[in-house]
Amino acid sequence: MRKPTILCVDDELNGLSGRESLLRQHGYDVVVTTSGHESLELLQSAAVDAVILDYRMPEMMGDVVAARMKQLKPEVPIMLLSALDRIPPAALRCTDTFLSKDVPPQQFVDAVDDLLAARSPFFHRWLQNWKRRLSA
């Protein structure tokens, strides 16, 4: 059985590598990129179960990337991350959830778990069984 794969997109390397490491420690496969354009290519070519996407990126803002991702694969849930205190409500239109980059690591992992679990009841049961086997 394949582990869930998370696509992480952030132009800030320190935060990106920290999230990658944390997700790997919790049993996820992780694909990373610092580019909105590259993330769109990866979404099309890789089996991705969820996307974690930075809001402020230099070449293309996260909400624009999210809108294009939803056109390509509307079933893939997207979490928008930001260090900003406020995000325009319109920027959240094509995302499934929003999370501040300042949350504690466990709260971040729990939010990723919830993002994946919300996909479907079947996927939720599969994720819980997979986690039980992982911890056994």
FENQUI-V23695 format. One record per residue. N is the residue number from 0. RES is the residue in one letter. OMEGA is omega in whole degrees, 0 to 359 (none if undefined). BURIAL is I if it has 9 or more other ideal C-beta (glycine too) atoms within 8 Angstrom, else O. Layout:
n=N res=RES omega=OMEGA burial=BURIAL
n=N res=RES omega=OMEGA burial=BURIAL
This chain:
n=0 res=M omega=183 burial=O
n=1 res=R omega=175 burial=O
n=2 res=K omega=174 burial=O
n=3 res=P omega=180 burial=I
n=4 res=T omega=180 burial=I
n=5 res=I omega=173 burial=I
n=6 res=L omega=179 burial=I
n=7 res=C omega=183 burial=I
n=8 res=V omega=178 burial=I
n=9 res=D omega=178 burial=I
n=10 res=D omega=178 burial=O
n=11 res=E omega=187 burial=O
n=12 res=L omega=181 burial=O
n=13 res=N omega=179 burial=O
n=14 res=G omega=180 burial=I
n=15 res=L omega=181 burial=I
n=16 res=S omega=177 burial=I
n=17 res=G omega=178 burial=O
n=18 res=R omega=178 burial=I
n=19 res=E omega=180 burial=I
n=20 res=S omega=181 burial=O
n=21 res=L omega=180 burial=I
n=22 res=L omega=177 burial=I
n=23 res=R omega=178 burial=I
n=24 res=Q omega=180 burial=O
n=25 res=H omega=170 burial=O
n=26 res=G omega=179 burial=O
n=27 res=Y omega=165 burial=I
n=28 res=D omega=185 burial=I
n=29 res=V omega=173 burial=I
n=30 res=V omega=183 burial=I
n=31 res=V omega=173 burial=I
n=32 res=T omega=178 burial=I
n=33 res=T omega=188 burial=I
n=34 res=S omega=175 burial=I
n=35 res=G omega=179 burial=I
n=36 res=H omega=180 burial=O
n=37 res=E omega=180 burial=I
n=38 res=S omega=178 burial=I
n=39 res=L omega=177 burial=I
n=40 res=E omega=179 burial=O
n=41 res=L omega=179 burial=I
n=42 res=L omega=180 burial=I
n=43 res=Q omega=188 burial=O
n=44 res=S omega=184 burial=O
n=45 res=A omega=174 burial=I
n=46 res=A omega=184 burial=O
n=47 res=V omega=180 burial=I
n=48 res=D omega=179 burial=I
n=49 res=A omega=180 burial=I
n=50 res=V omega=172 burial=I
n=51 res=I omega=195 burial=I
n=52 res=L omega=176 burial=I
n=53 res=D omega=180 burial=I
n=54 res=Y omega=185 burial=I
n=55 res=R omega=176 burial=O
n=56 res=M omega=188 burial=I
n=57 res=P omega=186 burial=O
n=58 res=E omega=182 burial=O
n=59 res=M omega=181 burial=O
n=60 res=M omega=184 burial=I
n=61 res=G omega=180 burial=I
n=62 res=D omega=177 burial=I
n=63 res=V omega=177 burial=I
n=64 res=V omega=180 burial=I
n=65 res=A omega=180 burial=I
n=66 res=A omega=179 burial=I
n=67 res=R omega=177 burial=I
n=68 res=M omega=180 burial=I
n=69 res=K omega=175 burial=I
n=70 res=Q omega=181 burial=O
n=71 res=L omega=184 burial=O
n=72 res=K omega=184 burial=I
n=73 res=P omega=182 burial=O
n=74 res=E omega=182 burial=O
n=75 res=V omega=181 burial=I
n=76 res=P omega=183 burial=I
n=77 res=I omega=173 burial=I
n=78 res=M omega=176 burial=I
n=79 res=L omega=179 burial=I
n=80 res=L omega=174 burial=I
n=81 res=S omega=172 burial=I
n=82 res=A omega=179 burial=O
n=83 res=L omega=178 burial=O
n=84 res=D omega=183 burial=O
n=85 res=R omega=176 burial=O
n=86 res=I omega=177 burial=I
n=87 res=P omega=181 burial=O
n=88 res=P omega=179 burial=O
n=89 res=A omega=180 burial=O
n=90 res=A omega=182 burial=I
n=91 res=L omega=186 burial=I
n=92 res=R omega=184 burial=O
n=93 res=C omega=179 burial=I
n=94 res=T omega=181 burial=I
n=95 res=D omega=178 burial=O
n=96 res=T omega=177 burial=I
n=97 res=F omega=179 burial=I
n=98 res=L omega=175 burial=I
n=99 res=S omega=177 burial=O
n=100 res=K omega=184 burial=O
n=101 res=D omega=182 burial=O
n=102 res=V omega=177 burial=O
n=103 res=P omega=183 burial=O
n=104 res=P omega=182 burial=O
n=105 res=Q omega=178 burial=O
n=106 res=Q omega=176 burial=O
n=107 res=F omega=180 burial=I
n=108 res=V omega=178 burial=I
n=109 res=D omega=179 burial=O
n=110 res=A omega=176 burial=I
n=111 res=V omega=177 burial=I
n=112 res=D omega=180 burial=I
n=113 res=D omega=179 burial=I
n=114 res=L omega=179 burial=I
n=115 res=L omega=182 burial=I
n=116 res=A omega=182 burial=I
n=117 res=A omega=182 burial=O
n=118 res=R omega=179 burial=I
n=119 res=S omega=176 burial=O
n=120 res=P omega=179 burial=O
n=121 res=F omega=181 burial=O
n=122 res=F omega=178 burial=I
n=123 res=H omega=178 burial=I
n=124 res=R omega=180 burial=O
n=125 res=W omega=181 burial=O
n=126 res=L omega=180 burial=I
n=127 res=Q omega=178 burial=I
n=128 res=N omega=179 burial=O
n=129 res=W omega=179 burial=I
n=130 res=K omega=177 burial=I
n=131 res=R omega=179 burial=O
n=132 res=R omega=180 burial=O
n=133 res=L omega=184 burial=O
n=134 res=S omega=181 burial=O
n=135 res=A omega=none burial=O
